[in-house]
Amino acid sequence: MEQDNLRYFLYARKSSESEDRQAQSVKDQVFKMQEMALARRLNVIKIFQESKSAKQPNNRPVFQDMINRLEKGEADGILCWQINRLTRNPMDGGTLQWLLQSEVIKIIQTYDRVYRPEDNALIFSVESGSANQFIIDLKKNTKRGMERKLANGGSVRVAPIGYINNKEEKTILPDPERFDIVKKICHWILSENYRVTDILDTVNNKWGFRTLKYKRRGGSKLSESMLYRILHNPFYAGWNLHNGKLYKGSHIPILTQDEFGRIQEIIGRKNKHRQRTHNFAFTGMIRCGYCGCLVTAEEINKYCKRDNLNRKYVYYHCTKGKVGIKCEGIYVKVEEVEKQIVDLLTTYKMSPKFKDYALEVIKSNHDKEVEQKNRIYTIAESNYYALQKQVDNLTSMRIKEMINDEEFLERKQELQNNMTKLKTELEQIHERSINWPEIIERACNFAVHAREKFINGNEEIKRMIFSALGNNFVLKKDKLEIEVAEWMKVISEVEKEVEKTPVTIEKLNFPYNKGKNEDICRDTPVWGGQRELNSCCRFHKPK
């Protein structure tokens, strides 16, 4: 075959988007066209390769560079796999058709067709229009399919941090490694007792958290921007956001709707860049007993006639943030609030002598407790593997068509939810079996020294001690109601039970009474036996 003496640009393109999933790769296109050029003795002077979508005009810099060079006369024609590699929108199609008609481009050679200036323009218009119409139809079908999937509770996006995509069933499931960590982060933010920097340090450096690894991204630490994206994403409250519209999702949420709204309030307040002139210990933690709004603090200057001086007073009062609700909350002095907290700390204060006795009993029984927890851990672990085996059997039943898709998905989702809960329980048992003596020692130290530290401490220390007392802090009239932490109740109950025994703690501290210690421990129902295990499991590290 004679050489046509024309200079060609070889152009190969493939988009990563859905319209090109069936197209050959860029390397395959180049190989095939080079093979054809060699067979037909075509002069290819340059190869242009690009991985860009052609749906939008002015979106392909390599294509535009090739057009500019053609207009300068650096080449005479284009060699490509199909005409839809060059254009999928009317603007690029019109440019090519005009350059071909004005003989700037003398030839466009595809694998199975040739386009020349003297050819009927209608043929090129129809084929380039067909490529454009394919995109229009694909967009409509894709949009319809996405809306249907969203309406059925599915998601059309990549699963966010804490979740994973099930590619086989096209669903989103909790990530066994990250779901509980994300849940813990959200609860820390809700408590308002942790800074973002401290959360990131704990999660990344102490727990070794890394994002899910994909082919080209992932496997990195949790950044501050990622954390705020999590907190702003309604997906974690059970919703899918698409094009500004919320769809109820079928995935397992991490937050309730109220908790998600509360987090938005907290983030919104933190993001307001304003100068903070006062530092109050209990703001953002107490709620009004009448309307449920947060209680804030305010510093008021009053003139005292007796001293002829202006004095500053701090009052706690309701923010009255709910429209249409008349709140009866009154102003309470900070001294009155602190007095009630001190009274509560006094009620649950532990004597140093009892602390020493308690820690001695705990350490002596540590090995026994570890052995008992190991047995519990073994049982829970066997249950976990039994659930995994049920999932495998369920998959085999579906392959053999013994059950339908709906029943398979429902039963598998239930099993996977149980596995996630059981895995969390296994981790908690393992952590408690190692750390519970240390946790109880900290709790005992808190019960011994918290009252004095609160009275003599600054605002930050008072806030930390107050938050460790419990939760559900409610101010009604001038009375502060607190749901005391369970571990403080247990410690107080144990101390009272031991005090009822005929032998005093001072006598128990002598070495020759060690046998009596064990007898009293067995006779004290709260401290000894099975109850002791439950009590220890209920202890939490003070914040």
C-alpha positions as CSV (number, residue, x, y, z in Angstrom):
1,M,0.0,0.0,0.0
2,E,1.3,3.4,-1.0
3,Q,2.0,6.0,1.7
4,D,-0.4,9.0,1.6
5,N,2.3,11.5,2.8
6,L,0.0,13.0,5.4
7,R,1.1,13.8,8.9
8,Y,-1.1,12.4,11.7
9,F,-1.7,13.1,15.3
10,L,-2.7,9.9,17.2
11,Y,-5.3,10.7,19.9
12,A,-6.4,8.2,22.6
13,R,-8.8,8.9,25.4
14,K,-10.6,7.0,28.1
15,S,-12.8,8.5,30.9
16,S,-12.9,6.9,34.3
17,E,-16.6,7.7,34.3
18,S,-19.5,5.4,33.5
19,E,-19.8,6.2,29.8
20,D,-16.5,4.6,29.0
21,R,-16.6,1.5,31.1
22,Q,-16.9,-0.7,28.0
23,A,-14.2,1.2,26.0
24,Q,-10.7,-0.1,25.5
25,S,-7.9,1.4,27.7
26,V,-5.7,4.2,26.4
27,K,-2.8,1.8,25.9
28,D,-4.9,-0.6,23.9
29,Q,-6.2,2.2,21.6
30,V,-2.6,3.4,21.0
31,F,-1.4,-0.2,20.3
32,K,-4.3,-0.9,17.8
33,M,-3.9,2.4,16.0
34,Q,-0.1,2.1,15.8
35,E,-0.6,-1.4,14.4
36,M,-3.0,0.0,11.7
37,A,-0.7,2.9,10.9
38,L,2.2,0.5,10.4
39,A,0.1,-1.7,8.1
40,R,-1.2,1.3,6.0
41,R,2.2,3.2,6.2
42,L,0.7,6.3,7.9
43,N,3.1,8.9,9.3
44,V,2.3,9.4,13.0
45,I,4.3,12.4,14.2
46,K,2.9,12.6,17.8
47,I,0.7,10.7,20.2
48,F,-1.7,12.5,22.5
49,Q,-3.1,10.5,25.4
50,E,-5.7,11.7,27.9
51,S,-7.9,10.4,30.7
52,K,-10.6,12.9,30.8
53,S,-14.4,13.0,30.3
54,A,-15.6,14.6,27.0
55,K,-19.1,15.4,28.3
56,Q,-18.2,19.0,29.0
57,P,-16.4,21.3,26.5
58,N,-13.1,22.9,27.5
59,N,-12.4,20.0,29.9
60,R,-9.5,18.3,28.0
61,P,-6.3,20.3,27.9
62,V,-4.5,17.6,25.8
63,F,-7.3,17.7,23.2
64,Q,-7.2,21.5,23.1
65,D,-3.4,21.4,22.6
66,M,-3.8,19.0,19.7
67,I,-6.5,21.3,18.0
68,N,-4.2,24.3,18.4
69,R,-1.3,22.5,16.7
70,L,-3.6,21.4,13.9
71,E,-4.6,25.0,13.3
72,K,-1.0,25.9,13.1
73,G,-0.4,23.3,10.4
74,E,1.8,21.0,12.4
75,A,-0.2,18.0,11.2
76,D,-2.7,17.1,8.5
77,G,-5.0,14.6,10.1
78,I,-6.1,12.8,13.2
79,L,-5.9,9.0,13.9
80,C,-8.2,7.7,16.7
81,W,-10.1,4.5,17.7
82,Q,-13.7,5.9,17.2
83,I,-15.1,9.3,16.6
84,N,-16.6,9.3,20.2
85,R,-13.0,9.4,21.5
86,L,-12.8,13.0,20.0
87,T,-16.2,14.4,20.9
88,R,-19.2,13.7,23.1
89,N,-20.5,17.3,23.2
90,P,-21.8,19.6,20.4
91,M,-19.2,22.3,20.9
92,D,-16.2,20.0,20.3
93,G,-18.1,18.2,17.5
94,G,-18.8,21.5,15.8
95,T,-15.1,22.6,16.1
96,L,-13.9,19.3,14.5
97,Q,-16.6,19.5,11.7
98,W,-15.7,23.1,10.9
99,L,-11.9,22.3,10.8
100,L,-12.6,19.3,8.6
101,Q,-14.9,21.3,6.3
102,S,-12.4,24.2,5.9
103,E,-9.6,21.6,5.2
104,V,-7.5,22.6,8.2
105,I,-8.0,18.9,9.1
106,K,-7.6,17.0,5.8
107,I,-8.6,13.6,7.2
108,I,-9.9,11.9,10.4
109,Q,-9.0,8.2,10.3
110,T,-10.7,5.8,12.8
111,Y,-10.3,2.1,13.0
112,D,-13.1,1.3,10.6
113,R,-13.9,4.6,8.9
114,V,-12.4,7.7,7.1
115,Y,-13.8,11.2,7.3
116,R,-12.7,13.7,4.6
117,P,-13.6,17.4,3.8
118,E,-15.4,16.4,0.6
119,D,-17.7,13.9,2.4
120,N,-21.3,14.6,3.2
121,A,-21.3,16.7,6.4
122,L,-24.5,15.0,7.5
123,I,-22.6,11.7,8.2
124,F,-20.2,13.3,10.6
125,S,-23.0,15.3,12.2
126,V,-25.0,12.1,12.8
127,E,-22.2,10.1,14.3
128,S,-20.9,12.9,16.5
129,G,-24.6,13.7,17.5
130,S,-25.0,10.0,18.4
131,A,-22.1,10.2,20.8
132,N,-23.6,13.3,22.3
133,Q,-27.1,11.7,22.6
134,F,-25.5,8.7,24.3
135,I,-24.4,11.0,27.1
136,I,-27.8,12.6,27.4
137,D,-29.6,9.3,27.7
138,L,-27.0,7.9,30.1
139,K,-27.4,11.0,32.3
140,K,-31.2,10.5,32.5
141,N,-31.0,6.8,33.2
142,T,-28.3,7.3,35.8
143,K,-30.3,10.1,37.6
144,R,-33.4,7.9,37.6
145,G,-31.5,4.9,39.0
146,M,-29.8,7.0,41.7
147,E,-33.1,8.6,42.8
148,R,-34.7,5.2,43.1
149,K,-31.8,3.8,45.1
150,L,-31.9,6.8,47.5
151,A,-35.7,6.4,47.9
152,N,-35.1,2.8,48.9
153,G,-32.6,3.8,51.6
154,G,-29.4,3.1,49.7
155,S,-26.5,5.4,49.1
156,V,-24.9,6.6,45.8
157,R,-21.6,7.7,47.3
158,V,-18.5,6.1,48.7
159,A,-19.0,5.0,52.3
160,P,-17.7,7.7,54.7
161,I,-15.2,7.0,57.5
162,G,-16.6,4.4,59.9
163,Y,-18.5,2.5,57.1
164,I,-17.5,0.2,54.2
165,N,-19.1,-0.5,50.8
166,N,-20.5,-4.0,50.3
167,K,-19.8,-4.3,46.5
168,E,-21.6,-7.6,46.1
169,E,-24.9,-6.4,47.7
170,K,-24.5,-2.7,46.9
171,T,-25.1,-1.7,50.5
172,I,-23.2,0.2,53.2
173,L,-22.2,-1.6,56.4
174,P,-20.4,-0.6,59.6
175,D,-16.6,-0.8,59.4
176,P,-15.6,-3.3,62.1
177,E,-12.3,-1.5,62.7
178,R,-13.5,2.1,62.7
179,F,-17.3,2.3,63.4
180,D,-16.9,2.3,67.2
181,I,-14.0,4.8,67.1
182,V,-16.1,7.3,65.1
183,K,-19.0,6.7,67.6
184,K,-16.7,7.4,70.5
185,I,-15.4,10.6,68.9
186,C,-19.0,11.9,68.4
187,H,-19.8,11.2,72.1
188,W,-16.7,13.0,73.1
189,I,-17.8,16.1,71.1
190,L,-21.2,15.8,72.7
191,S,-19.8,15.9,76.2
192,E,-17.9,19.2,75.4
193,N,-15.1,18.0,77.7
194,Y,-12.5,17.3,75.0
195,R,-10.6,19.5,72.6
196,V,-10.3,18.5,69.0
197,T,-6.5,18.4,69.2
198,D,-6.7,16.0,72.2
199,I,-9.2,13.8,70.4
200,L,-7.0,13.6,67.3
201,D,-3.9,12.8,69.3
202,T,-5.6,10.0,71.2
203,V,-7.2,8.5,68.1
204,N,-4.2,8.8,65.8
205,N,-1.2,8.3,68.1
206,K,-2.5,6.2,71.0
207,W,-5.0,4.0,69.1
208,G,-3.2,4.0,65.8
209,F,-6.3,5.0,63.8
210,R,-5.9,5.1,60.0
211,T,-8.5,5.6,57.3
212,L,-9.5,2.8,55.0
213,K,-6.9,2.0,52.4
214,Y,-8.0,2.2,48.7
215,K,-5.9,1.8,45.6
216,R,-4.8,5.4,45.3
217,R,-5.7,7.0,48.6
218,G,-6.5,6.3,52.2
219,G,-4.4,4.7,55.0
220,S,-3.7,8.1,56.5
221,K,-4.3,9.6,60.0
222,L,-7.5,11.4,60.8
223,S,-7.1,15.1,60.1
224,E,-8.9,18.0,61.6
225,S,-10.8,18.7,58.4
226,M,-11.8,15.0,58.2
227,L,-13.1,15.2,61.7
228,Y,-15.3,18.2,61.0
229,R,-16.6,16.6,57.8
230,I,-17.7,13.6,60.0
231,L,-19.4,16.0,62.4
232,H,-21.2,17.9,59.7
233,N,-22.3,14.8,57.7
234,P,-26.0,13.8,58.3
235,F,-25.1,10.3,57.1
236,Y,-24.0,9.5,60.6
237,A,-27.6,10.3,61.8
238,G,-29.1,7.9,59.3
239,W,-29.6,10.2,56.3
240,N,-28.3,10.4,52.8
241,L,-27.6,13.9,51.4
242,H,-27.8,14.2,47.6
243,N,-28.1,17.5,45.6
244,G,-29.3,19.4,48.7
245,K,-32.0,16.9,49.5
246,L,-32.1,14.4,52.4
247,Y,-33.2,10.8,52.0
248,K,-33.8,8.4,54.9
249,G,-31.0,5.7,54.8
250,S,-31.2,2.1,55.7
251,H,-27.7,1.9,57.2
252,I,-27.0,1.7,60.9
253,P,-26.6,5.3,62.3
254,I,-24.1,6.4,64.8
255,L,-26.1,9.3,66.2
256,T,-29.7,10.1,66.8
257,Q,-31.3,13.1,65.1
258,D,-31.2,15.0,68.4
259,E,-27.5,14.2,69.0
260,F,-26.6,15.3,65.4
261,G,-28.5,18.6,65.9
262,R,-26.7,19.1,69.3
263,I,-23.3,18.6,67.6
264,Q,-24.2,21.2,65.0
265,E,-24.9,23.7,67.8
266,I,-21.6,22.9,69.5
267,I,-19.6,23.2,66.3
268,G,-21.4,26.4,65.4
269,R,-20.7,27.9,68.7
270,K,-17.0,27.0,68.6
271,N,-16.6,28.3,65.0
272,K,-17.8,31.8,66.0
273,H,-14.5,33.8,66.3
274,R,-15.2,36.1,69.2
275,Q,-13.2,37.2,72.1
276,R,-14.0,35.3,75.3
277,T,-13.9,37.7,78.2
278,H,-15.0,35.2,80.9
279,N,-14.3,31.7,81.8
280,F,-17.2,30.0,83.6
281,A,-16.7,26.5,85.0
282,F,-20.1,24.9,84.3
283,T,-21.5,26.6,81.1
284,G,-22.6,24.2,78.3
285,M,-23.1,21.3,80.8
286,I,-26.3,22.2,82.7
287,R,-29.8,22.3,81.3
288,C,-32.8,24.1,82.5
289,G,-35.3,22.0,84.4
290,Y,-38.3,23.8,82.9
291,C,-37.6,24.2,79.1
292,G,-34.6,22.0,78.6
293,C,-32.4,24.8,77.2
294,L,-28.8,25.1,78.2
295,V,-27.9,27.1,81.3
296,T,-25.4,29.9,80.8
297,A,-23.5,32.2,83.2
298,E,-23.4,35.9,83.4
299,E,-21.2,38.4,85.3
300,I,-23.2,41.3,86.8
301,N,-21.9,44.4,88.4
302,K,-23.9,45.7,91.4
303,Y,-23.4,48.7,93.6
304,C,-23.2,47.8,97.3
305,K,-24.4,50.7,99.5
306,R,-23.0,49.2,102.7
307,D,-19.4,49.2,101.3
308,N,-19.9,52.0,98.8
309,L,-18.3,49.8,96.2
310,N,-19.2,48.1,92.9
311,R,-19.1,44.3,93.3
312,K,-19.1,41.6,90.7
313,Y,-21.5,38.6,91.0
314,V,-21.7,35.5,88.7
315,Y,-25.2,34.1,88.1
316,Y,-26.3,31.0,86.3
317,H,-29.6,31.2,84.3
318,C,-31.4,29.7,81.4
319,T,-30.6,30.8,77.9
320,K,-34.4,30.6,77.0
321,G,-33.5,29.5,73.5
322,K,-36.8,27.8,72.6
323,V,-39.3,30.0,70.9
324,G,-42.9,29.9,72.2
325,I,-42.0,28.4,75.6
326,K,-42.2,30.5,78.7
327,C,-39.4,29.5,81.0
328,E,-39.7,30.0,84.8
329,G,-36.0,29.6,85.4
330,I,-34.4,32.0,87.9
331,Y,-30.9,33.4,88.5
332,V,-28.7,31.3,90.8
333,K,-25.5,32.5,92.3
334,V,-22.3,30.6,91.4
335,E,-21.6,30.2,95.1
336,E,-24.9,28.3,95.6
337,V,-24.2,26.0,92.6
338,E,-20.7,25.3,93.9
339,K,-22.0,24.7,97.5
340,Q,-24.4,22.0,96.2
341,I,-21.5,20.3,94.3
342,V,-19.3,20.3,97.4
343,D,-22.1,18.8,99.4
344,L,-22.5,16.0,96.8
345,L,-18.7,15.4,96.8
346,T,-18.8,15.2,100.6
347,T,-21.6,12.6,100.4
348,Y,-19.5,10.3,98.2
349,K,-16.1,11.1,99.8
350,M,-14.0,8.1,100.6
351,S,-11.8,7.9,103.7
352,P,-8.0,7.4,102.9
353,K,-7.9,4.3,105.2
354,F,-10.7,2.6,103.4
355,K,-9.0,3.4,100.1
356,D,-5.9,1.6,101.2
357,Y,-7.9,-1.4,102.4
358,A,-10.0,-1.5,99.2
359,L,-6.9,-1.4,96.9
360,E,-5.3,-4.2,98.9
361,V,-8.4,-6.4,98.4
362,I,-8.6,-5.6,94.7
363,K,-4.9,-6.4,94.1
364,S,-5.2,-9.7,95.9
365,N,-8.1,-10.7,93.8
366,H,-6.8,-9.4,90.5
367,D,-5.6,-12.8,89.2
368,K,-8.9,-14.5,90.1
369,E,-10.8,-11.7,88.3
370,V,-8.6,-12.0,85.2
371,E,-9.1,-15.7,85.0
372,Q,-12.9,-15.2,85.3
373,K,-12.9,-12.6,82.6
374,N,-10.8,-14.8,80.4
375,R,-13.5,-17.5,80.6
376,I,-16.1,-14.9,79.7
377,Y,-13.9,-13.7,76.8
378,T,-13.5,-17.3,75.5
379,I,-17.3,-17.8,75.5
380,A,-17.9,-14.5,73.7
381,E,-15.2,-15.2,71.2
382,S,-16.7,-18.6,70.4
383,N,-20.1,-16.9,69.9
384,Y,-18.5,-14.5,67.5
385,Y,-17.0,-17.3,65.3
386,A,-20.3,-19.1,65.4
387,L,-22.0,-16.0,64.0
388,Q,-19.3,-15.8,61.3
389,K,-20.0,-19.5,60.4
390,Q,-23.7,-18.7,60.1
391,V,-22.9,-15.9,57.7
392,D,-20.9,-18.3,55.6
393,N,-23.7,-20.9,55.7
394,L,-26.2,-18.2,54.7
395,T,-24.1,-17.3,51.7
396,S,-23.9,-21.0,50.6
397,M,-27.7,-21.2,50.9
398,R,-28.2,-18.2,48.7
399,I,-25.7,-19.6,46.1
400,K,-27.8,-22.8,46.1
401,E,-31.0,-20.7,45.8
402,M,-32.4,-22.1,49.0
403,I,-33.4,-18.6,50.0
404,N,-34.3,-15.5,48.0
405,D,-32.4,-12.2,47.9
406,E,-34.7,-10.3,50.3
407,E,-34.5,-13.0,53.0
408,F,-30.7,-13.4,52.5
409,L,-30.0,-9.6,52.9
410,E,-32.3,-9.3,56.0
411,R,-30.7,-12.3,57.8
412,K,-27.2,-11.3,56.8
413,Q,-27.7,-7.8,58.1
414,E,-29.0,-9.1,61.4
415,L,-26.0,-11.4,61.8
416,Q,-23.5,-8.7,60.9
417,N,-25.1,-6.3,63.4
418,N,-24.8,-8.9,66.1
419,M,-21.2,-9.5,65.2
420,T,-20.4,-5.8,65.4
421,K,-21.9,-5.6,68.9
422,L,-20.1,-8.8,70.0
423,K,-16.8,-7.5,68.8
424,T,-17.2,-4.3,70.8
425,E,-18.0,-6.4,73.8
426,L,-14.9,-8.5,73.3
427,E,-12.7,-5.4,73.1
428,Q,-14.3,-4.0,76.3
429,I,-13.8,-7.3,78.2
430,H,-10.2,-7.5,77.1
431,E,-9.5,-3.9,78.1
432,R,-11.2,-4.3,81.5
433,S,-9.3,-7.5,82.3
434,I,-6.0,-5.6,81.9
435,N,-6.8,-2.2,83.2
436,W,-9.6,-2.5,85.8
437,P,-7.3,-2.4,88.9
438,E,-5.7,0.8,87.6
439,I,-9.1,2.3,86.7
440,I,-10.5,1.5,90.2
441,E,-7.4,3.0,91.9
442,R,-7.9,6.3,89.9
443,A,-11.6,6.2,90.9
444,C,-10.7,5.7,94.6
445,N,-8.2,8.6,94.4
446,F,-10.9,10.8,92.9
447,A,-13.3,9.9,95.7
448,V,-10.7,10.7,98.3
449,H,-9.4,14.0,97.0
450,A,-12.1,15.5,94.7
451,R,-13.7,17.6,97.3
452,E,-10.5,19.4,98.4
453,K,-9.4,19.8,94.8
454,F,-12.7,21.3,93.8
455,I,-12.7,23.8,96.7
456,N,-9.1,24.9,96.0
457,G,-9.0,24.5,92.3
458,N,-9.4,26.9,89.4
459,E,-12.3,27.0,86.9
460,E,-10.8,24.3,84.7
461,I,-10.3,21.8,87.5
462,K,-13.8,22.5,88.8
463,R,-15.2,21.8,85.4
464,M,-13.3,18.5,85.1
465,I,-14.4,17.3,88.5
466,F,-18.0,18.4,87.9
467,S,-18.1,16.5,84.6
468,A,-16.8,13.3,86.3
469,L,-19.6,13.4,88.9
470,G,-22.1,12.0,86.4
471,N,-24.5,13.3,83.7
472,N,-27.9,14.8,83.1
473,F,-27.1,18.0,85.1
474,V,-30.4,19.9,85.6
475,L,-31.0,23.3,87.3
476,K,-34.6,23.7,88.5
477,K,-35.2,26.9,90.5
478,D,-32.2,27.0,92.8
479,K,-31.7,23.2,93.1
480,L,-29.0,21.4,91.0
481,E,-30.0,17.8,90.2
482,I,-27.3,15.4,89.1
483,E,-27.5,11.8,88.0
484,V,-24.5,10.6,89.9
485,A,-22.1,8.2,88.1
486,E,-22.7,4.6,88.8
487,W,-19.1,3.9,89.9
488,M,-19.4,6.6,92.7
489,K,-22.5,4.9,94.0
490,V,-20.8,1.5,94.0
491,I,-17.8,2.9,96.0
492,S,-20.0,4.5,98.6
493,E,-22.1,1.4,98.9
494,V,-19.1,-0.8,99.4
495,E,-17.6,1.5,102.1
496,K,-20.9,1.5,104.0
497,E,-21.2,-2.3,103.8
498,V,-17.6,-2.8,105.2
499,E,-18.3,-0.2,108.0
500,K,-21.1,-2.5,109.1
501,T,-18.8,-5.4,109.8
502,P,-17.7,-5.9,113.5
503,V,-14.0,-5.6,112.7
504,T,-12.7,-2.1,112.1
505,I,-10.6,-1.1,109.1
506,E,-7.7,-0.2,111.4
507,K,-7.5,-3.8,112.7
508,L,-7.8,-5.2,109.2
509,N,-4.5,-3.4,108.2
510,F,-2.4,-5.5,110.5
511,P,-0.6,-8.4,108.7
512,Y,-1.7,-11.1,111.1
513,N,-5.3,-10.3,110.3
514,K,-4.9,-11.1,106.6
515,G,-7.1,-14.2,107.0
516,K,-9.8,-12.2,108.6
517,N,-9.6,-9.7,105.7
518,E,-10.5,-12.6,103.3
519,D,-13.3,-13.7,105.6
520,I,-14.9,-10.3,105.8
521,C,-14.5,-9.8,102.0
522,R,-16.5,-13.0,101.5
523,D,-19.1,-12.0,104.0
524,T,-19.5,-8.5,102.4
525,P,-22.0,-9.1,99.5
526,V,-21.2,-5.9,97.7
527,W,-17.4,-6.2,97.7
528,G,-16.9,-10.0,97.4
529,G,-17.9,-12.8,95.0
530,Q,-19.7,-12.2,91.8
531,R,-20.9,-8.8,92.8
532,E,-17.3,-7.6,92.9
533,L,-16.8,-8.5,89.3
534,N,-19.9,-6.6,88.3
535,S,-18.9,-3.6,90.3
536,C,-15.5,-3.5,88.8
537,C,-16.9,-3.7,85.3
538,R,-19.1,-0.7,86.0
539,F,-16.2,1.6,87.0
540,H,-15.2,4.2,84.5
541,K,-12.2,6.4,84.3
542,P,-12.9,9.9,85.7
543,K,-12.6,12.6,83.1
